[in-house]
Amino acid sequence: MPRISRKKKTYAIGEVLRSYLQDQARLTTVPITYQDLRRYNNTIPLYDKFNKDTLWVTVLYPQQDMDRIYYALKMIYSILKADGDVSVMEHLYVDRVDLCIYGNTRPFRIRIVNRINDNFDYFYIKHADASRVYGLELEHMLSPNRISYLVADQTLIEEHIAGIPGDRFFEDQLHNGTHNLTRLAKEFVKFNERCFVRLLGDMHATNYVIDVTPDFDELHYRIRAIDFDQQSYEGHKTIYMPQYFKQNNPIIQVGLKLMTSESVRQYQIEEHALMATRVRSSRHQVQHLMNAMTHDTLAPAENVAQLKRDLTDFYHSANFSRCRSMGEIVKASLEEVLRMKI
């Protein structure tokens, strides 16, 4: 199994990246920040419907501050979902604010409920990390998925990505007889390629969800990353290949049983072609993002050196040996896709 650094450093958003975010209308101002939300005075463990500890806690704020905090959170939701149209707030209320107590980033998750029909939604408030922002942007541009997020100074606001967590899907649904396992295995191959090409690491089964959509005669599957903290940080190439994480063994075993090496290669080629098309159709935006990324420090020098060696050997290309930053390595990886190599 790939070895992940225990504690990843948080990288501040620099001026070049901030300029890119401004051009893409990703910058905003908000009435409450990540640091403000940390001023809670009590917590309650949060359990799921099976009475299992979720490792999230519900945070409680002083009574005199709660109305102000909850109103500010509704304002943020209106900015994220309705471009600041406060009319959407009329029937909404904040049901609870949860804090993730494991992992590096300790995000807050806000549950918003519509009091008319009890429909609910979530969004997240996190400390802004340049690595994660680059991961979100690359996902938005290079995958079939669109991502809604905003940055306010050093606060990051993200929409909820709906789906069944991979580990839960494997445990509860993978072999219940209702799914087309060949189509699911095909999607995992494509997901593996997307992660490797854009260098998104740590995609074990708890860091992505499986979105199942009924088609007119079949089920359609989409595997979506939900954790972008390990965007182009680690030094070993296998960390960017979900196929090497033991938590993904259930779907990998399905693929080994149902697919041939020829069909796997076909799906890899298809996904590379799709990614190349996305790069070409958004080439000016990609160039602007790469300009910011190549100037940023996103990993220790030893990680950059190791990944250069690994990818030089993998692609048999000298382009990686000339890279001086993780951003340049990502750029070289995308250039390999444009050449349609595997």
PEQUI-V327299 format. One record per run of one state. SS is the DSSP state (A for helix, B for strand, O for the rest). FROM is the first residue (numbers start at 1). LEN is the number of residues. Records with the same first field share a line. If there is no record, write none. Layout:
SS->FROM-LEN, FROM-LEN
This chain:
O->1-14, 24-3, 28-6, 38-4, 48-5, 61-2, 83-3, 90-2, 101-7, 115-5, 128-2, 143-6, 153-2, 160-4, 173-8, 199-1, 201-7, 215-4, 226-5, 232-5, 241-1, 245-1, 259-2, 282-1, 296-5, 316-4, 323-3, 339-4
A->15-9, 34-4, 63-20, 86-4, 130-13, 166-7, 181-18, 237-4, 242-3, 246-13, 261-21, 283-13, 301-15, 320-3, 326-13
B->27-1, 42-6, 53-8, 92-9, 108-7, 120-8, 149-4, 155-5, 164-2, 200-1, 208-7, 219-7, 231-1
